Amino acid sequence: MAEKDRVRTKQFRFTLLPEENAMLTKNAFEYGLSKSKYLRKLILAESLAGKQWHMDGDQAKQLKYDDAT
């Protein structure tokens, strides 16, 4: 089925930390995609214009948090 024939009917909403949003914005921009299209490509494991998605050590540290209470 061609992309133009597909209708997306489900919405998903989630909350990001400011740093996570900045990373999403930066990564999507680097691939020339909207945030939605970038996330869809990640979910569907589609190629990102021949580039390999990566997260450097600093980015990974920003995503980690101590869950101990």
SEKE-624143 format. One line per field, with one value per residue: residue in three letters; residue number from 1; x, y, z of N, C-alpha, C, CB in turn. Coordinates in nm, 3 decimals, padded with zeros to 5 digits. Glycine has a CB too. Example, Ala and Ser with C-alpha at 12.3 -4.5 7.8 and 13.67 -1.06 7.14 Angstrom:
<recs>
aa = c(Ala; Ser) .
i = c(1; 2) .
n_x = c(01.319; 01.285) .
n_y = c(-00.569; -00.225) .
n_z = c(00.780; 00.708) .
ca_x = c(01.230; 01.367) .
ca_y = c(-00.450; -00.106) .
ca_z = c(00.780; 00.714) .
c_x = c(01.320; 01.290) .
c_y = c(-00.330; 00.003) .
c_z = c(00.780; 00.787) .
cb_x = c(01.131; 01.408) .
cb_y = c(-00.447; -00.060) .
cb_z = c(00.905; 00.572) .
</recs>
This chain:
<recs>
aa = c(Met; Ala; Glu; Lys; Asp; Arg; Val; Arg; Thr; Lys; Gln; Phe; Arg; Phe; Thr; Leu; Leu; Pro; Glu; Glu; Asn; Ala; Met; Leu; Thr; Lys; Asn; Ala; Phe; Glu; Tyr; Gly; Leu; Ser; Lys; Ser; Lys; Tyr; Leu; Arg; Lys; Leu; Ile; Leu; Ala; Glu; Ser; Leu; Ala; Gly; Lys; Gln; Trp; His; Met; Asp; Gly; Asp; Gln; Ala; Lys; Gln; Leu; Lys; Tyr; Asp; Asp; Ala; Thr) .
i = c(1; 2; 3; 4; 5; 6; 7; 8; 9; 10; 11; 12; 13; 14; 15; 16; 17; 18; 19; 20; 21; 22; 23; 24; 25; 26; 27; 28; 29; 30; 31; 32; 33; 34; 35; 36; 37; 38; 39; 40; 41; 42; 43; 44; 45; 46; 47; 48; 49; 50; 51; 52; 53; 54; 55; 56; 57; 58; 59; 60; 61; 62; 63; 64; 65; 66; 67; 68; 69) .
n_x = c(00.085; 00.061; 00.223; 00.071; -00.184; -00.229; -00.380; -00.326; -00.453; -00.420; -00.305; -00.024; 00.100; 00.362; 00.579; 00.869; 01.192; 01.352; 01.615; 01.594; 01.405; 01.554; 01.754; 01.600; 01.497; 01.738; 01.847; 01.643; 01.648; 01.907; 01.873; 01.699; 01.427; 01.088; 01.000; 00.804; 00.816; 01.079; 01.071; 00.886; 01.035; 01.240; 01.092; 00.990; 01.222; 01.345; 01.567; 01.772; 01.838; 02.081; 02.241; 02.370; 02.196; 02.292; 02.395; 02.580; 02.812; 02.764; 02.501; 02.369; 02.416; 02.257; 02.006; 01.990; 01.879; 01.853; 01.661; 01.614; 01.438) .
n_y = c(-00.118; 00.215; 00.499; 00.737; 00.637; 00.550; 00.602; 00.756; 00.687; 00.667; 00.830; 00.915; 01.018; 01.150; 01.244; 01.443; 01.511; 01.834; 01.805; 01.565; 01.631; 01.822; 01.660; 01.494; 01.686; 01.784; 01.547; 01.477; 01.706; 01.686; 01.477; 01.588; 01.569; 01.580; 01.572; 01.378; 01.217; 01.128; 00.976; 00.779; 00.648; 00.542; 00.367; 00.190; 00.083; 00.182; 00.292; 00.572; 00.779; 00.662; 00.707; 00.618; 00.590; 00.718; 00.742; 00.944; 00.918; 01.128; 01.199; 00.961; 00.954; 01.168; 01.061; 00.868; 00.801; 00.805; 00.568; 00.491; 00.501) .
n_z = c(00.000; -00.087; 00.059; 00.050; 00.052; 00.302; 00.614; 00.910; 01.221; 01.490; 01.779; 01.977; 02.281; 02.471; 02.740; 02.756; 02.894; 02.903; 02.797; 02.657; 02.465; 02.328; 02.221; 02.052; 01.876; 01.763; 01.644; 01.459; 01.298; 01.191; 01.013; 00.842; 00.886; 01.016; 01.365; 01.412; 01.178; 01.194; 01.436; 01.357; 01.158; 01.317; 01.481; 01.290; 01.204; 00.974; 00.714; 00.773; 00.566; 00.490; 00.707; 01.027; 01.323; 01.633; 01.975; 02.177; 02.457; 02.643; 02.581; 02.649; 02.925; 03.002; 02.974; 03.165; 03.494; 03.851; 03.994; 04.246; 04.546) .
ca_x = c(00.000; 00.140; 00.218; -00.039; -00.311; -00.238; -00.433; -00.289; -00.569; -00.383; -00.212; 00.049; 00.158; 00.449; 00.645; 01.015; 01.270; 01.404; 01.733; 01.547; 01.343; 01.662; 01.818; 01.507; 01.496; 01.868; 01.860; 01.549; 01.699; 02.024; 01.827; 01.607; 01.293; 01.011; 01.013; 00.713; 00.867; 01.201; 01.032; 00.826; 01.143; 01.306; 01.000; 00.980; 01.359; 01.375; 01.693; 01.771; 01.920; 02.214; 02.315; 02.347; 02.158; 02.379; 02.386; 02.712; 02.813; 02.700; 02.357; 02.323; 02.416; 02.143; 01.884; 01.992; 01.844; 01.850; 01.522; 01.607; 01.357) .
ca_y = c(00.000; 00.337; 00.589; 00.833; 00.568; 00.512; 00.706; 00.732; 00.719; 00.657; 00.930; 00.874; 01.136; 01.120; 01.361; 01.437; 01.612; 01.932; 01.752; 01.463; 01.703; 01.884; 01.552; 01.456; 01.796; 01.785; 01.430; 01.490; 01.812; 01.634; 01.391; 01.664; 01.514; 01.629; 01.482; 01.265; 01.128; 01.069; 00.872; 00.671; 00.573; 00.464; 00.260; 00.094; 00.041; 00.221; 00.361; 00.717; 00.840; 00.604; 00.740; 00.530; 00.664; 00.687; 00.826; 00.947; 00.894; 01.238; 01.187; 00.847; 00.994; 01.257; 00.981; 00.784; 00.865; 00.713; 00.533; 00.446; 00.591) .
ca_z = c(00.000; -00.097; 00.176; 00.037; 00.075; 00.443; 00.702; 01.051; 01.305; 01.631; 01.829; 02.096; 02.345; 02.584; 02.795; 02.752; 02.965; 02.808; 02.728; 02.563; 02.354; 02.251; 02.145; 01.947; 01.779; 01.696; 01.559; 01.347; 01.211; 01.120; 00.904; 00.758; 00.908; 01.130; 01.479; 01.391; 01.074; 01.249; 01.530; 01.280; 01.095; 01.422; 01.522; 01.181; 01.172; 00.837; 00.693; 00.790; 00.460; 00.490; 00.829; 01.141; 01.442; 01.745; 02.093; 02.239; 02.601; 02.715; 02.560; 02.727; 03.065; 03.024; 02.979; 03.285; 03.620; 03.964; 04.026; 04.386; 04.631) .
c_x = c(00.090; 00.119; 00.099; -00.175; -00.332; -00.287; -00.396; -00.405; -00.537; -00.282; -00.147; 00.114; 00.246; 00.524; 00.796; 01.074; 01.320; 01.525; 01.694; 01.484; 01.449; 01.732; 01.730; 01.505; 01.624; 01.880; 01.767; 01.600; 01.817; 01.986; 01.729; 01.464; 01.220; 01.032; 00.926; 00.768; 00.994; 01.165; 00.969; 00.933; 01.218; 01.220; 00.994; 01.116; 01.392; 01.509; 01.675; 01.872; 02.065; 02.297; 02.279; 02.310; 02.251; 02.353; 02.524; 02.700; 02.743; 02.549; 02.301; 02.316; 02.297; 02.013; 01.876; 01.950; 01.837; 01.706; 01.507; 01.529; 01.369) .
c_y = c(00.123; 00.426; 00.684; 00.771; 00.530; 00.630; 00.668; 00.778; 00.718; 00.764; 00.875; 00.998; 01.090; 01.246; 01.340; 01.541; 01.712; 01.880; 01.647; 01.528; 01.768; 01.779; 01.508; 01.561; 01.797; 01.669; 01.437; 01.594; 01.763; 01.544; 01.463; 01.616; 01.589; 01.531; 01.359; 01.166; 01.057; 00.954; 00.753; 00.584; 00.488; 00.344; 00.150; 00.041; 00.067; 00.293; 00.511; 00.779; 00.792; 00.634; 00.639; 00.616; 00.622; 00.784; 00.826; 00.932; 01.002; 01.232; 01.074; 00.882; 01.084; 01.177; 00.893; 00.864; 00.761; 00.691; 00.487; 00.549; 00.553) .
c_z = c(00.000; 00.025; 00.168; 00.064; 00.221; 00.526; 00.845; 01.139; 01.454; 01.667; 01.956; 02.153; 02.461; 02.621; 02.796; 02.846; 02.862; 02.729; 02.624; 02.441; 02.265; 02.165; 02.029; 01.837; 01.696; 01.599; 01.438; 01.248; 01.128; 01.003; 00.811; 00.768; 01.019; 01.245; 01.460; 01.290; 01.122; 01.344; 01.459; 01.215; 01.198; 01.462; 01.417; 01.136; 01.025; 00.831; 00.711; 00.694; 00.465; 00.613; 00.937; 01.261; 01.554; 01.859; 02.157; 02.391; 02.682; 02.701; 02.644; 02.875; 03.097; 03.037; 03.103; 03.408; 03.729; 04.005; 04.171; 04.469; 04.777) .
cb_x = c(-00.097; 00.105; 00.348; -00.038; -00.318; -00.102; -00.589; -00.155; -00.680; -00.327; -00.284; 00.154; 00.046; 00.546; 00.594; 01.066; 01.390; 01.442; 01.830; 01.447; 01.246; 01.763; 01.848; 01.365; 01.478; 01.981; 01.832; 01.408; 01.741; 02.113; 01.761; 01.652; 01.301; 00.858; 00.976; 00.577; 00.896; 01.285; 00.936; 00.731; 01.241; 01.334; 00.859; 00.909; 01.379; 01.264; 01.749; 01.803; 01.917; 02.286; 02.285; 02.472; 02.008; 02.527; 02.275; 02.786; 02.953; 02.752; 02.325; 02.414; 02.546; 02.131; 01.875; 02.131; 01.709; 01.933; 01.472; 01.751; 01.210) .
cb_y = c(00.000; 00.414; 00.671; 00.894; 00.443; 00.462; 00.723; 00.807; 00.622; 00.517; 01.066; 00.762; 01.234; 01.005; 01.392; 01.459; 01.547; 02.059; 01.691; 01.368; 01.809; 01.953; 01.433; 01.436; 01.931; 01.780; 01.304; 01.528; 01.934; 01.557; 01.267; 01.658; 01.363; 01.644; 01.554; 01.314; 01.207; 01.176; 00.928; 00.726; 00.668; 00.553; 00.317; 00.157; -00.108; 00.310; 00.330; 00.756; 00.993; 00.650; 00.884; 00.442; 00.640; 00.693; 00.777; 01.079; 00.880; 01.373; 01.165; 00.726; 01.066; 01.357; 00.895; 00.724; 00.941; 00.767; 00.424; 00.426; 00.588) .
cb_z = c(00.123; -00.225; 00.187; -00.102; -00.010; 00.495; 00.686; 01.089; 01.278; 01.664; 01.857; 02.065; 02.394; 02.551; 02.937; 02.610; 03.045; 02.881; 02.829; 02.631; 02.406; 02.345; 02.236; 02.004; 01.851; 01.798; 01.639; 01.398; 01.295; 01.216; 00.961; 00.615; 00.941; 01.095; 01.609; 01.346; 00.945; 01.323; 01.634; 01.173; 01.023; 01.545; 01.548; 01.063; 01.204; 00.781; 00.552; 00.938; 00.473; 00.372; 00.876; 01.170; 01.481; 01.703; 02.193; 02.204; 02.649; 02.665; 02.412; 02.706; 03.101; 02.909; 02.857; 03.307; 03.609; 04.083; 03.933; 04.446; 04.588) .
</recs>
